[in-house]
Amino acid sequence: MRKALWKAISKINTSPKRRRLLFLSMLTAFYALLGLACWLLFGQRMFAGRTDWLICFIGYPAIIFGFLFGMLYLFNNENRNRPAEDK
């Protein structure tokens, strides 16, 4: 998912900073929607009437899998594509 999204965004003709911001925001939104789908499938039946669990179902996947793992992916991707320094 991350690799395919990064390939699609890297084709956009903008600054590298804007591409990174777009990647992180789209990845975070994707995992938030995935958490919402899980809430709609399971959470409504198990936690009926408790909206605090809705925030947990949306927030944790968005922050952990979307934002933090997206940052790690960008960090590794930038280090991999950086040219080697002459010694």
NUROMAR-925734 format. One line per field, with one value per residue: residue number from 1; x, y, z of N, C-alpha, C, O in turn. Coordinates in steps of 0.02 Angstrom, whole numbers, plus 32768, in hexadecimal, padded with zeros to 4 digits. Example, Ala and Ser with C-alpha at 12.3 -4.5 7.8 and 13.67 -1.06 7.14 Angstrom:
REM NUROMAR-925734
nr	1; 2;
n_xx	8294; 8282;
n_yy	7EE4; 7F90;
n_zz	8186; 8162;
ca_xx	8267; 82AC;
ca_yy	7F1F; 7FCB;
ca_zz	8186; 8165;
c_xx	8294; 8285;
c_yy	7F5B; 8002;
c_zz	8186; 818A;
o_xx	82C8; 829E;
o_yy	7F5A; 8039;
o_zz	81A7; 8192;
This chain:
REM NUROMAR-925734
nr	1; 2; 3; 4; 5; 6; 7; 8; 9; 10; 11; 12; 13; 14; 15; 16; 17; 18; 19; 20; 21; 22; 23; 24; 25; 26; 27; 28; 29; 30; 31; 32; 33; 34; 35; 36; 37; 38; 39; 40; 41; 42; 43; 44; 45; 46; 47; 48; 49; 50; 51; 52; 53; 54; 55; 56; 57; 58; 59; 60; 61; 62; 63; 64; 65; 66; 67; 68; 69; 70; 71; 72; 73; 74; 75; 76; 77; 78; 79; 80; 81; 82; 83; 84; 85; 86; 87;
n_xx	8029; 805C; 80CA; 8091; 8040; 80A2; 80E9; 8087; 8073; 80F1; 80FD; 80BE; 80D6; 8119; 8161; 81D9; 81BA; 8131; 8101; 8121; 80CF; 8051; 8051; 8057; 7FDF; 7F7D; 7F93; 7F7A; 7EF3; 7EBD; 7ED3; 7E86; 7E06; 7E01; 7E00; 7D85; 7D31; 7D45; 7D0B; 7C86; 7C67; 7C82; 7C87; 7C0F; 7BB5; 7BF3; 7C18; 7BA5; 7B5E; 7BCB; 7C33; 7CB5; 7D03; 7CFD; 7D52; 7DC9; 7DD0; 7DE1; 7E4B; 7EC3; 7EF1; 7F06; 7F68; 7FD2; 7FE9; 7FD6; 8014; 808E; 80CF; 80D1; 8128; 819E; 81AC; 81C2; 8239; 8292; 8288; 82BB; 833F; 836C; 8369; 83C5; 845A; 84FC; 857F; 861A; 86B5;
n_yy	7FC5; 8041; 804F; 8050; 80C1; 8123; 811B; 8148; 81CB; 8201; 821B; 8292; 833B; 8396; 83EA; 8391; 8396; 83B2; 833F; 82DF; 830A; 82FA; 8270; 8240; 8276; 823A; 81B2; 81AC; 81D2; 8166; 80F8; 8125; 8120; 8097; 806B; 80A2; 8054; 7FD8; 7FF5; 8008; 7F87; 7F32; 7F7A; 7FC1; 7F62; 7F24; 7F8D; 7FE0; 807F; 80C0; 8139; 8156; 80E9; 80EA; 8152; 8118; 80AB; 80ED; 8148; 8107; 80A9; 8108; 8161; 810A; 80A6; 80F1; 8176; 816A; 80F3; 811A; 8187; 8142; 80F6; 815B; 818F; 8122; 8110; 8189; 8182; 8113; 813C; 81A1; 81E5; 8197; 81D3; 821B; 81D9;
n_zz	8000; 802D; 7FD9; 7F59; 7F62; 7F77; 7EFE; 7EA6; 7ED4; 7EC6; 7E41; 7E2C; 7E02; 7E6A; 7EF9; 7F5F; 7FE9; 7FEB; 7FAE; 800F; 8079; 803F; 802C; 80B2; 80E6; 8094; 80AF; 8138; 8139; 80F1; 814A; 81B4; 817B; 8167; 81EC; 8210; 81C1; 81FF; 8279; 8252; 8229; 829A; 8315; 8331; 8359; 83C6; 841C; 8438; 8433; 846B; 8448; 8460; 8443; 83BB; 8399; 83C2; 8369; 82F0; 8307; 833B; 82D4; 826E; 82A1; 82CB; 8263; 81EE; 81FC; 824D; 821B; 8198; 819E; 81C1; 814D; 80ED; 8120; 8111; 8087; 8054; 8082; 803D; 7FB8; 7FB4; 7F73; 7F7D; 7FE4; 7FB1; 7FE0;
ca_xx	8000; 8086; 80F5; 8067; 802C; 80DC; 80F7; 8055; 807E; 8132; 80F5; 80A3; 810B; 8119; 819D; 81DD; 8198; 80EA; 80F4; 8122; 8093; 8018; 8056; 8043; 7F98; 7F53; 7F9B; 7F56; 7EAB; 7EAC; 7ECE; 7E4D; 7DCB; 7E03; 7DE8; 7D3D; 7D11; 7D45; 7CD9; 7C44; 7C5C; 7C85; 7C81; 7BCB; 7B93; 7C15; 7C1A; 7B6B; 7B53; 7C09; 7C58; 7CFD; 7D24; 7D02; 7D8F; 7E01; 7DD2; 7DFA; 7E88; 7EFF; 7F0E; 7F1C; 7FA6; 8008; 7FF9; 7FD9; 8045; 80D0; 80EE; 80DD; 8166; 81D5; 81B3; 81E2; 827E; 82B9; 8287; 82E9; 8384; 837C; 8372; 83F8; 8499; 8532; 85B1; 865E; 86E4;
ca_yy	8000; 807C; 8054; 8063; 8106; 814E; 811D; 8173; 8211; 8219; 8231; 82D6; 836C; 83C8; 83E8; 8354; 83A1; 83AC; 82F8; 82BC; 831D; 82DA; 8228; 8233; 8285; 8208; 8173; 81B2; 81D1; 8122; 80CE; 813C; 8103; 804F; 8065; 80AF; 8018; 7FA6; 800B; 7FFC; 7F3F; 7F10; 7FA5; 7FD5; 7F2B; 7F15; 7FC8; 8008; 80BD; 80DC; 8159; 815A; 80B3; 80FF; 8179; 80E8; 8084; 8118; 816A; 80DE; 8094; 8143; 817C; 80D9; 8088; 8124; 81AC; 8155; 80C6; 8143; 81AC; 8112; 80E5; 8194; 8194; 80EC; 811C; 81BF; 816A; 80E2; 815E; 81D4; 81CE; 818A; 8209; 8209; 81D9;
ca_zz	8000; 8032; 7F9F; 7F20; 7F6B; 7F6D; 7EB7; 7E86; 7EE8; 7EAE; 7DFC; 7E2C; 7DF9; 7E9F; 7F22; 7F89; 8029; 7FDF; 7FA1; 804F; 809E; 801F; 803B; 80F8; 80F1; 8073; 80D2; 8177; 812A; 80DE; 8185; 81DB; 815B; 8176; 8231; 8210; 81A5; 8234; 82AA; 8236; 8227; 82DA; 8350; 8340; 837D; 8405; 8448; 8424; 8459; 8487; 8412; 8470; 841F; 8375; 8394; 83C6; 832B; 82BA; 8318; 8342; 8293; 8247; 82BC; 82CD; 8222; 81BB; 8205; 8265; 81EB; 815C; 81AA; 81BB; 8106; 80CC; 8137; 80F1; 8040; 8046; 808D; 8009; 7F79; 7FB9; 7F54; 7FAC; 7FE7; 7F9D; 8019;
c_xx	802C; 80AF; 80CD; 8051; 8066; 80EE; 80C6; 8061; 80BF; 8130; 80D9; 80DC; 8104; 815B; 819E; 81B9; 814D; 80D6; 80F3; 80E4; 8055; 8017; 803E; 7FF9; 7F6B; 7F58; 7F76; 7F0B; 7E94; 7EA3; 7E96; 7E0C; 7DC8; 7DEC; 7D9E; 7D16; 7D0F; 7D12; 7C93; 7C34; 7C56; 7C71; 7C3A; 7BA6; 7BB2; 7C13; 7BE2; 7B63; 7B91; 7C34; 7CA2; 7D23; 7D2A; 7D42; 7DCC; 7E08; 7DEE; 7E40; 7EC7; 7F1A; 7F28; 7F60; 7FDF; 801A; 7FFF; 8013; 808A; 80F3; 80FA; 811D; 81A3; 81E1; 81D6; 822B; 82AA; 82BD; 82B7; 8332; 8399; 838C; 83A7; 8439; 84D0; 8564; 85F5; 868C; 872A;
c_yy	803F; 8086; 806B; 80AC; 8135; 8153; 814B; 81BD; 822C; 822F; 8277; 8308; 83A4; 83C2; 83A8; 835B; 8398; 8364; 82D0; 82CB; 82FC; 828F; 821A; 8241; 8251; 81C5; 8174; 81B0; 818B; 80F5; 80E5; 8120; 80B7; 8042; 8072; 8074; 7FE0; 7FB6; 7FFB; 7FB1; 7F20; 7F3D; 7FB8; 7FA0; 7F20; 7F50; 7FF7; 8045; 80DC; 80F8; 8160; 8122; 80C2; 8127; 814C; 80C1; 80AD; 8132; 8140; 80C5; 80CF; 815C; 8149; 80C1; 80BD; 8154; 8192; 8126; 80E9; 816C; 817E; 80FF; 811E; 819A; 815F; 80F8; 8154; 81AA; 8139; 8105; 8195; 81BB; 81C6; 81C3; 81EF; 820C; 81E8;
c_zz	8000; 7FF3; 7F61; 7F25; 7F5F; 7F23; 7E93; 7E96; 7ECD; 7E65; 7DF6; 7E2B; 7E2C; 7EC6; 7F4C; 7FCC; 8021; 7FD1; 7FE2; 8078; 8081; 802D; 8082; 8103; 80D0; 8097; 8115; 816C; 8116; 811B; 81B4; 81BD; 8166; 81BE; 8237; 81F4; 81D9; 826A; 8291; 8234; 826C; 8315; 8362; 8367; 83C2; 8435; 8436; 8452; 8477; 844F; 8422; 844D; 83D5; 836A; 8398; 8385; 82F1; 82CA; 831B; 8300; 826B; 8260; 82B7; 8287; 81EB; 81C4; 8218; 8234; 81A9; 8163; 81A5; 8173; 80E0; 80E0; 8114; 80A5; 802C; 804F; 8057; 7FC7; 7F7A; 7F9B; 7F89; 7FA9; 7FD2; 7FD9; 8004;
o_xx	8022; 80B7; 80E4; 8050; 805E; 8102; 80DA; 805A; 80C5; 815D; 80DC; 810D; 80EC; 8185; 8169; 819C; 812C; 80A0; 80C8; 80C6; 802A; 7FE2; 8015; 7FD9; 7F38; 7F26; 7F57; 7EE7; 7E5D; 7E72; 7E7A; 7DE0; 7D92; 7DC7; 7D7B; 7CE1; 7CDD; 7CF1; 7C68; 7BFA; 7C29; 7C4D; 7C2A; 7B7D; 7B8E; 7C0B; 7BEE; 7B63; 7B8C; 7C55; 7CCA; 7D5D; 7D58; 7D65; 7DFE; 7E40; 7E10; 7E6B; 7EFA; 7F56; 7F5C; 7F8C; 8016; 8054; 8029; 803E; 80BB; 812E; 8128; 8143; 81D6; 821A; 8203; 8256; 82E0; 82F0; 82D9; 835D; 83D4; 83B6; 83B4; 844E; 84D1; 8572; 8607; 8689; 8757;
o_yy	806C; 80BE; 8095; 80D0; 816A; 8188; 8170; 81E8; 8267; 8252; 8296; 8300; 83DA; 8399; 838C; 832B; 8378; 834E; 82A5; 829E; 82E5; 8273; 81ED; 821B; 823F; 81A1; 8143; 8190; 8176; 80D0; 80BC; 810B; 809B; 8012; 8051; 8063; 7FBC; 7F89; 7FE3; 7F9D; 7EF7; 7F27; 7FBE; 7FAF; 7F14; 7F45; 8032; 803F; 810E; 80D2; 816E; 812B; 80AA; 811E; 8157; 80B5; 8091; 8132; 8153; 80CB; 80C9; 8169; 815A; 80C8; 80B6; 815A; 81A2; 812F; 80D7; 8172; 8191; 80F7; 8111; 81A8; 816F; 80EA; 814F; 81BD; 8137; 80EE; 81B4; 8183; 81E9; 81DF; 81B6; 823C; 81E9;
o_zz	7FD8; 7FDA; 7F3B; 7EF4; 7F40; 7F0C; 7E66; 7E6B; 7EBE; 7E4E; 7DC0; 7E4F; 7E1D; 7EB6; 7F5B; 7FE4; 804B; 7FE5; 7FEB; 8097; 80A6; 803A; 808C; 8127; 80ED; 809C; 8128; 8193; 8129; 8120; 81D8; 81E2; 816D; 81C9; 825E; 820E; 81DE; 8285; 82B7; 823C; 8278; 8342; 839D; 8393; 83F3; 8472; 8426; 848F; 849A; 842B; 83F5; 843C; 83B4; 8338; 8375; 836E; 82C5; 829F; 82FF; 82F4; 8249; 8238; 82A1; 8272; 81BE; 8198; 81F6; 8224; 8184; 8132; 8188; 815D; 80B8; 80B6; 80FD; 8087; 7FF9; 8027; 8045; 7FA1; 7F47; 7FA8; 7FBB; 7F74; 7FDF; 8000; 802E;
